[in-house]
Amino acid sequence: MVKFILPEEVLPLRSLVLRNGKPLAECVFEGDRNYDTFHLGYVENDEIRSIASLMRNDYFPEEGEGYQLRGMATHPDFGCRGYGAALINFAVEYMKEYQTIYLWCNARSSAVTFYKKLGFINESPEFDIPGIGFHYEMRLKLK
């Protein structure tokens, strides 16, 4: 089941999946505690299996209000079960209620197919985020 979780609850999976086991303090993102940021977790058997953080960020200002998907991760033992898609679908329905126009992310190159299946479109050539890896800007229109 998808539910809202606290910022500190995303840190263990961020560390494990996205930051190569770095200390939790090094996995905090600027904006994690902003009033308009929210964090989602896919919870199964009282354990968080997948996470996503969504932060207000009008990256395409001519389009209107946008949110950025950051720090999406699923525990390696629980991949390919639809948990990530469930998080995004929940977030999209929630953001539509607040008139959000689009959702965007810097998608890891290895995850582009996942995002395309959910309706995201590629908005950039591939680029490198030093120390993290290759990405593409992707966007999903909500309206």
C-alpha positions in Angstrom: 0.0 0.0 0.0 1.2 3.5 -0.8 1.3 6.0 2.1 2.8 9.3 3.1 6.0 8.9 5.1 8.4 11.2 6.9 11.6 12.6 5.3 13.8 10.5 7.5 12.0 7.3 6.4 13.3 7.6 2.9 17.0 7.8 3.9 17.8 4.1 4.3 16.6 3.2 0.8 18.3 6.3 -0.7 21.5 5.2 0.9 21.2 1.6 -0.2 20.0 2.1 -3.8 21.0 5.6 -4.9 24.1 6.5 -2.9 26.1 3.3 -2.6 25.7 2.9 1.1 26.7 6.4 2.1 25.8 7.5 5.7 22.2 8.6 6.0 23.2 12.2 6.7 24.8 12.4 3.2 21.5 11.2 1.7 19.4 14.2 2.7 18.3 16.4 -0.2 17.9 20.1 0.0 14.1 20.7 0.2 13.3 17.4 2.0 11.6 19.3 4.8 10.0 22.1 2.7 6.3 22.6 3.4 5.3 21.7 -0.1 7.5 18.6 -0.3 6.0 15.2 0.3 7.4 11.7 0.6 5.7 8.4 -0.4 6.5 4.9 0.5 5.2 1.6 -0.7 4.7 -0.4 2.5 4.4 -4.2 2.7 4.4 -6.2 5.9 5.2 -3.0 7.8 8.4 -2.5 5.8 9.1 0.3 3.3 9.9 -1.4 0.0 9.9 1.6 -2.4 10.2 5.4 -1.9 9.7 8.6 -3.8 10.1 12.3 -2.8 8.2 15.0 -4.6 9.3 18.6 -4.4 7.7 21.7 -5.8 10.0 22.9 -8.7 8.7 24.8 -11.7 11.5 23.6 -14.0 9.4 24.4 -17.1 8.0 27.8 -15.8 6.2 28.5 -19.1 4.1 25.4 -18.4 2.9 26.4 -14.9 3.2 24.7 -11.6 5.4 21.6 -11.5 6.8 19.1 -9.1 10.1 17.2 -9.3 10.3 13.5 -8.6 13.5 12.9 -6.7 15.1 9.9 -4.9 12.9 7.2 -6.3 14.1 3.8 -5.2 12.9 0.3 -4.7 14.8 -2.2 -2.5 16.7 -4.6 -4.8 14.9 -7.6 -3.4 11.5 -6.2 -4.3 12.0 -4.8 -7.9 9.6 -5.5 -10.8 6.5 -5.8 -8.6 4.9 -2.5 -9.6 5.7 -0.7 -6.4 7.4 2.3 -8.2 4.5 2.6 -10.6 2.1 2.6 -7.7 4.0 5.4 -6.1 3.9 7.6 -9.2 0.3 6.9 -9.9 -0.6 7.8 -6.3 1.5 11.0 -6.6 -0.1 12.0 -9.9 -3.7 11.6 -8.6 -2.7 13.6 -5.5 -1.0 16.4 -7.5 -4.0 16.7 -9.9 -6.2 17.5 -6.9 -4.0 20.6 -6.4 -3.9 21.7 -10.0 -0.3 20.7 -10.6 0.4 20.8 -14.4 3.4 18.5 -14.7 5.8 16.2 -13.0 9.4 16.0 -14.0 12.5 14.1 -13.0 16.2 13.5 -13.8 15.8 9.8 -14.7 18.7 7.5 -14.5 19.5 6.2 -18.0 18.8 2.7 -16.7 15.2 3.7 -15.7 14.1 5.5 -18.9 12.0 2.6 -20.1 10.2 2.5 -16.7 9.3 6.2 -17.0 8.2 5.9 -20.6 5.8 3.2 -19.7 4.2 5.6 -17.3 3.8 8.3 -20.0 6.9 10.4 -19.3 8.6 12.0 -22.3 12.3 12.6 -22.8 13.1 16.3 -22.7 16.9 16.3 -23.0 20.0 14.5 -24.3 21.7 12.2 -21.9 23.9 14.0 -19.3 26.1 13.0 -16.4 25.6 13.9 -12.8 29.1 13.5 -11.4 29.3 10.8 -8.8 25.8 9.6 -9.5 25.6 8.6 -13.2 23.9 9.3 -16.5 20.4 10.8 -16.7 17.8 12.2 -18.9 15.3 15.0 -18.1 11.8 13.5 -18.4 8.4 15.1 -18.0 4.8 13.9 -17.5 2.0 16.3 -18.2 -0.8 16.0 -15.7 -3.3 18.2 -17.5 
